[in-house]
Amino acid sequence: MHGSKVPLRTWFMAAHLLATHSNGMSALQLQAKLDIGSYKTAWLLLHKLRRAMVDPERYPLDGDVEVDETTVPYRTKDEPVGGGQGRSPIGKITVIGAVELVSNNKPGRIRLEVAPDYRGATLKGFIRRNVRPGSHIWTDDNKSYYGLTGYGHTPRVIGKMAAHILMPWIHRVFANVKRWGMGIFHGFREKYLNAYLNEFVFRWNRRHSYGSTFDSLIGLGVSIAPVTRAGIMGVAG
């Protein structure tokens, strides 16, 4: 909000809509609801708010944690924005995720990041950034997780059994991410996928305290340093 030409009232209304709408808002929807003059302004406003959805002092996941990877289809630059009637996405990008298991094996908080590859350094680095040392990590039998130090680790051999049976919660998270992306954005854009993952994580982690989402977003927004358009693409989690 610092130095913005957008009226403060518009910022607060946009934050309220983004934080409290059950599925979030696209830039087109926000432009229409707040009568914002240009799509570019609405888009930039939304992405600055998405950046504020990552608390730099958040606590790492703890205890039993499911970790896995998936691929997410993305929409190319030439794909139309509205209606979902264009060509099918021609590419996929890897996303790694983790879900904390709480009492009665229910899902707690999550983390999501775009991953450049499946190498051990990449996957283990994600765990070290997002999970407290001493926690117990549950994965499939991907050999890239082997040799993980500082954590308990149980690989599960999938074999003929469906992966979502052995690790149900992380696969439910992945399914919800993909459904959400197609419903709101008619397919993710590769360049900004981390920003969308930030938003999904913010919503999921506050799904049991829905009334606090607006306060959380505003509080983080005023505490995080201003960002330019060039600096919008941050690391998701």
C-alpha positions as CSV (number, residue, x, y, z in Angstrom):
1,M,0.0,0.0,0.0
2,H,3.0,2.3,0.5
3,G,3.2,4.9,-2.2
4,S,0.3,3.4,-4.1
5,K,-1.9,5.5,-6.3
6,V,-4.8,3.1,-5.6
7,P,-7.1,4.6,-2.9
8,L,-6.7,3.0,0.5
9,R,-10.3,2.1,0.6
10,T,-9.8,0.0,-2.6
11,W,-6.9,-1.8,-1.0
12,F,-8.9,-2.7,2.1
13,M,-11.9,-3.8,0.0
14,A,-9.6,-5.9,-2.2
15,A,-7.9,-7.5,0.8
16,H,-11.3,-8.3,2.3
17,L,-12.6,-9.9,-0.9
18,L,-9.4,-11.9,-1.4
19,A,-9.2,-13.1,2.3
20,T,-12.9,-13.9,2.8
21,H,-14.1,-15.3,-0.5
22,S,-14.2,-19.0,-0.3
23,N,-12.2,-19.6,-3.5
24,G,-10.3,-16.3,-3.8
25,M,-10.6,-13.8,-6.6
26,S,-9.1,-13.5,-10.1
27,A,-7.9,-10.1,-11.4
28,L,-10.9,-10.0,-13.8
29,Q,-13.3,-10.6,-10.9
30,L,-11.7,-8.0,-8.7
31,Q,-11.6,-5.4,-11.5
32,A,-15.4,-5.9,-12.0
33,K,-16.3,-5.9,-8.3
34,L,-14.3,-2.8,-7.4
35,D,-14.7,-1.0,-10.7
36,I,-11.0,-0.7,-11.1
37,G,-10.1,1.1,-14.4
38,S,-7.5,-1.3,-15.7
39,Y,-6.9,-5.0,-15.6
40,K,-3.2,-4.4,-15.1
41,T,-3.9,-2.4,-11.9
42,A,-6.2,-5.1,-10.5
43,W,-3.6,-7.8,-11.3
44,L,-0.8,-6.0,-9.6
45,L,-2.9,-5.3,-6.6
46,L,-3.8,-8.9,-6.2
47,H,-0.2,-10.1,-6.6
48,K,1.0,-7.7,-4.0
49,L,-1.7,-9.0,-1.6
50,R,-0.6,-12.6,-2.4
51,R,2.9,-11.7,-1.5
52,A,1.6,-10.6,1.9
53,M,0.1,-14.1,2.5
54,V,3.5,-15.5,3.5
55,D,4.5,-14.9,7.1
56,P,8.4,-14.7,7.2
57,E,8.3,-15.8,10.8
58,R,5.9,-18.7,10.5
59,Y,6.5,-21.9,12.4
60,P,7.8,-24.9,10.5
61,L,5.6,-28.0,10.2
62,D,6.1,-30.4,13.0
63,G,5.5,-34.1,14.0
64,D,4.4,-36.5,11.3
65,V,4.6,-34.9,7.9
66,E,3.6,-36.4,4.5
67,V,5.8,-35.1,1.6
68,D,5.4,-35.8,-2.1
69,E,5.6,-34.3,-5.5
70,T,3.1,-33.8,-8.3
71,T,2.9,-32.1,-11.7
72,V,0.6,-29.2,-12.4
73,P,-0.5,-28.2,-15.9
74,Y,0.0,-24.6,-16.8
75,R,-1.6,-22.4,-19.4
76,T,0.6,-20.8,-22.0
77,K,0.7,-17.1,-22.9
78,D,-1.5,-17.7,-25.9
79,E,-4.2,-19.5,-23.9
80,P,-7.4,-17.4,-23.4
81,V,-8.1,-16.2,-19.9
82,G,-11.9,-16.7,-19.7
83,G,-14.2,-19.6,-20.3
84,G,-11.7,-22.4,-20.3
85,Q,-12.5,-23.0,-24.0
86,G,-8.9,-22.7,-25.4
87,R,-6.4,-25.3,-26.3
88,S,-5.4,-27.8,-23.6
89,P,-2.3,-26.8,-21.5
90,I,0.8,-28.0,-23.3
91,G,3.2,-28.1,-20.3
92,K,3.5,-29.2,-16.7
93,I,5.5,-28.0,-13.8
94,T,6.6,-29.9,-10.7
95,V,5.2,-28.9,-7.3
96,I,6.5,-30.4,-4.0
97,G,4.2,-30.3,-1.0
98,A,4.0,-31.3,2.7
99,V,1.1,-31.7,5.0
100,E,1.4,-31.9,8.8
101,L,-0.6,-34.7,10.5
102,V,-2.3,-33.8,13.7
103,S,-4.5,-35.7,16.2
104,N,-6.4,-38.7,14.8
105,N,-4.3,-38.5,11.6
106,K,-6.1,-35.4,10.4
107,P,-4.4,-32.8,8.2
108,G,-2.9,-29.7,9.8
109,R,-0.9,-27.0,8.1
110,I,0.7,-27.4,4.6
111,R,3.5,-26.0,2.5
112,L,3.8,-25.9,-1.3
113,E,6.6,-24.9,-3.6
114,V,7.5,-25.1,-7.3
115,A,10.4,-27.5,-7.7
116,P,12.9,-27.3,-10.6
117,D,13.7,-31.0,-10.5
118,Y,13.4,-34.3,-8.5
119,R,17.0,-34.4,-7.3
120,G,17.8,-35.2,-3.7
121,A,19.2,-31.8,-3.0
122,T,16.0,-30.1,-4.2
123,L,13.6,-32.4,-2.3
124,K,15.6,-32.5,0.9
125,G,16.1,-28.8,0.8
126,F,12.4,-28.3,0.7
127,I,12.0,-30.4,3.8
128,R,14.7,-28.5,5.7
129,R,13.2,-25.2,4.9
130,N,9.7,-26.2,5.9
131,V,9.8,-28.9,8.5
132,R,11.2,-28.8,12.0
133,P,14.3,-31.1,12.5
134,G,13.3,-34.2,14.5
135,S,10.0,-34.5,12.8
136,H,9.1,-37.8,11.0
137,I,8.8,-37.6,7.2
138,W,6.6,-40.0,5.3
139,T,7.3,-40.3,1.5
140,D,6.9,-42.7,-1.3
141,D,9.9,-44.8,-2.4
142,N,11.6,-42.0,-4.4
143,K,15.3,-42.6,-3.8
144,S,15.9,-38.9,-3.8
145,Y,14.6,-38.8,-0.2
146,Y,17.1,-41.4,1.0
147,G,19.9,-40.2,3.2
148,L,17.7,-37.5,4.8
149,T,19.5,-36.6,8.1
150,G,18.0,-34.9,11.1
151,Y,14.6,-36.4,10.6
152,G,12.9,-39.7,11.0
153,H,12.0,-41.1,7.5
154,T,9.6,-43.8,6.5
155,P,9.4,-44.5,2.7
156,R,6.3,-46.3,1.6
157,V,6.6,-48.6,-1.4
158,I,3.6,-47.8,-3.6
159,G,3.7,-50.8,-5.9
160,K,0.3,-51.7,-7.2
161,M,-1.5,-49.7,-4.5
162,A,-2.7,-46.2,-5.4
163,A,-0.5,-43.5,-3.9
164,H,-3.5,-41.6,-2.5
165,I,-4.3,-44.7,-0.3
166,L,-0.9,-44.7,1.4
167,M,-0.5,-40.9,1.6
168,P,-4.1,-39.6,1.4
169,W,-3.7,-36.0,2.7
170,I,-1.0,-34.7,0.5
171,H,-2.8,-36.1,-2.5
172,R,-6.0,-34.5,-1.4
173,V,-4.1,-31.2,-1.2
174,F,-2.7,-31.6,-4.7
175,A,-6.1,-32.5,-6.1
176,N,-7.7,-29.4,-4.5
177,V,-4.9,-27.2,-5.9
178,K,-5.5,-28.4,-9.4
179,R,-9.2,-28.1,-9.2
180,W,-8.9,-24.6,-7.7
181,G,-6.5,-23.4,-10.4
182,M,-8.8,-24.6,-13.2
183,G,-11.9,-23.1,-11.5
184,I,-10.5,-19.6,-10.7
185,F,-7.8,-19.0,-13.3
186,H,-8.8,-21.5,-16.0
187,G,-5.3,-22.9,-15.7
188,F,-2.2,-21.5,-13.9
189,R,0.4,-19.4,-15.6
190,E,3.8,-21.0,-15.1
191,K,5.6,-17.7,-14.2
192,Y,3.3,-16.9,-11.3
193,L,2.6,-20.4,-9.9
194,N,4.4,-19.7,-6.7
195,A,2.2,-16.7,-6.0
196,Y,-0.9,-18.8,-6.5
197,L,0.5,-21.6,-4.2
198,N,1.1,-18.9,-1.5
199,E,-2.6,-18.0,-1.7
200,F,-3.7,-21.6,-1.5
201,V,-1.5,-22.3,1.5
202,F,-2.7,-19.2,3.3
203,R,-6.3,-20.3,2.9
204,W,-5.8,-23.9,3.8
205,N,-3.8,-23.1,7.0
206,R,-6.6,-20.8,8.2
207,R,-9.6,-22.9,7.1
208,H,-10.6,-23.4,10.8
209,S,-10.2,-19.8,11.7
210,Y,-11.9,-18.2,8.7
211,G,-12.8,-15.0,10.6
212,S,-9.1,-14.2,11.1
213,T,-8.1,-14.3,7.5
214,F,-8.6,-10.5,6.8
215,D,-6.8,-9.5,10.0
216,S,-3.9,-11.8,9.1
217,L,-3.6,-10.5,5.6
218,I,-3.7,-6.8,6.7
219,G,-1.3,-7.5,9.5
220,L,1.2,-9.2,7.3
221,G,0.8,-6.6,4.6
222,V,1.8,-3.7,6.8
223,S,4.8,-5.6,8.3
224,I,6.4,-6.7,5.0
225,A,8.5,-4.3,3.0
226,P,7.0,-2.8,-0.1
227,V,7.6,-4.6,-3.4
228,T,7.8,-3.5,-7.0
229,R,6.2,-5.3,-10.0
230,A,9.6,-6.8,-10.8
231,G,9.9,-8.2,-7.2
232,I,6.4,-9.9,-7.1
233,M,7.6,-13.4,-7.9
234,G,8.7,-14.7,-4.4
235,V,9.3,-18.2,-3.1
236,A,6.0,-19.9,-2.2
237,G,5.5,-22.0,0.9
